[in-house]
Amino acid sequence: MRTTLSQILLLVGKDLRIEARSRQTLGLVITLGLLIVVVLGLGLGAEAAKGYSAMAVLWVAYLFSGVLCFEKTMAVERHEGAMAGLLLAPVDRGVIYLSKLIANLLMMLAVALVVTPAGVLFFSFDLSAAPLSFALIMGLGMLGVAAVGTLFAAVVSSTRLAGGLLAMVVFPVVLPVVIASTQLMLGIFRDGKELGGTGLAVLIAFDVIFVTVSWLVFEWILEP
Amino acid sequence: MRSIERSTSAQAAAAELAVHARNLRKVIDDRVILDDLGFAIPRGRYIALLGANGAGKSTLMRILSMLTPPSGGELSLFGQPLRSTSAGMRRRIGLISHQAMLYRDLSPRENLRLFGKLYGMRNADQRATQLLQLVNLADRADDPVKNFSRGMTQRTAIARALMHDPDLILADEPFAGLDAPSTHTVELLLDALNKSGRTILLANHDIEQSLRLAQQVLVLRRGKLVLDCPSSQVSAAEVLKEIGG
């Protein structure tokens, strides 16, 4: 258990160090997220863009930025056969999955830290009623998206169709997460309901199922 | 009693072999890549694996390094059957490939330290320093690998493969793209490793170089083993004939 944890920390640290040094991913995905907020905000028009549509727009920004994150972090492993180096080592493939998932999730959260305030300001969306509920719902949603995205990024990266295919595969699968979290937030911010109910259960169940299944099947889908 | 003695001596004999393959097969998409291969590599030998492109050399290397499982047959390393889940076995194998298997944005020291720690080494820093001196990269130990020439990258890749001090070194075209001085450095390194008791399996395209370096030659042709003999007993022309069929 201790070895597993230290290996996960090593691999997450490696991904973050590579990102800090190359600055290839984060700057790009944050810019993309901001552009999506601005373009959709302007496109929806002044009235339509007010308030609750911010939630849907933010999800679009998180999803596209997330997919780009997943592609970039997996591309690092594919370059010069770095993944083969990992697979040669006595490291459980589930450990490789979990470390990649954590690194992707941290990058998505970094994107959210910049894009969310921009969206809130641009759409005049009042978060003050339940900021913690907002953070919890978005956090659970992002975990689900990252769980699916990390798995499919590994599958897609070994094919010739890597660019663009990932979004087409990930978006339909994570639809329940987007719908559940948007409904939950409408309930909280528009209708004044408490956090809970079916929507929250769907988010938690999605996360548990996809993290567990992905961790288990990673061994079979990972090609050096 | 007699059968126990025989069994014990058979185990001892098997343990003396670094690699023992019987009826080894690999089939990918209905295409037979390796066809009933059978060979034995004693510990401490330097073996050259030769064959034309597509003969199955790299596939055999990937099977021996546990990157891909065989489709059939039996394979044992150091007397133990090869299982993909065996962490202990992975610690005994080092693979040098024409791909560097390094992170370009990290320095050689960071790459070596990372892999050393993944192999559970406590003295990873010390070992990394020692290996970087061995491959003449001590003065560039903290530069990112992406700034390196092909030769320097390959020397870093060799240091990575040796980080956990493996008993079996699989070198898959380690000279590809190297200039003459770098080739000479890598040749000396492999020779020194062999002299210190490591078993080396070198997949190579240069027949004369292979015959000069290795003690034994294996030739693959379309997935079949067509020659297995001491390198002193075969000429480059004969090997070339076997490769081409």
Chai-1 contact restraints between the chains, C-beta under 6 A:
chainA,res_idxA,chainB,res_idxB,connection_type,confidence,min_distance_angstrom,max_distance_angstrom,comment,restraint_id
A,L10,B,K117,contact,1.0,0.0,6.0,A-B,restraint_1
A,K14,B,L114,contact,1.0,0.0,6.0,A-B,restraint_2
A,I18,B,D105,contact,1.0,0.0,6.0,A-B,restraint_3
A,R21,B,D105,contact,1.0,0.0,6.0,A-B,restraint_4
A,S22,B,D105,contact,1.0,0.0,6.0,A-B,restraint_5
A,E80,B,Q99,contact,1.0,0.0,6.0,A-B,restraint_6
A,E80,B,A100,contact,1.0,0.0,6.0,A-B,restraint_7
A,G81,B,Q99,contact,1.0,0.0,6.0,A-B,restraint_8
A,G81,B,M101,contact,1.0,0.0,6.0,A-B,restraint_9
A,A82,B,M101,contact,1.0,0.0,6.0,A-B,restraint_10
A,A82,B,Y103,contact,1.0,0.0,6.0,A-B,restraint_11
A,A84,B,M101,contact,1.0,0.0,6.0,A-B,restraint_12
A,G85,B,M101,contact,1.0,0.0,6.0,A-B,restraint_13
A,L87,B,L67,contact,1.0,0.0,6.0,A-B,restraint_14
A,L88,B,S65,contact,1.0,0.0,6.0,A-B,restraint_15
A,L88,B,L95,contact,1.0,0.0,6.0,A-B,restraint_16
A,A89,B,L118,contact,1.0,0.0,6.0,A-B,restraint_17
A,A89,B,Y119,contact,1.0,0.0,6.0,A-B,restraint_18
A,P90,B,A87,contact,1.0,0.0,6.0,A-B,restraint_19
A,P90,B,R90,contact,1.0,0.0,6.0,A-B,restraint_20
A,P90,B,R91,contact,1.0,0.0,6.0,A-B,restraint_21
A,V91,B,L118,contact,1.0,0.0,6.0,A-B,restraint_22
A,P224,B,L67,contact,1.0,0.0,6.0,A-B,restraint_23
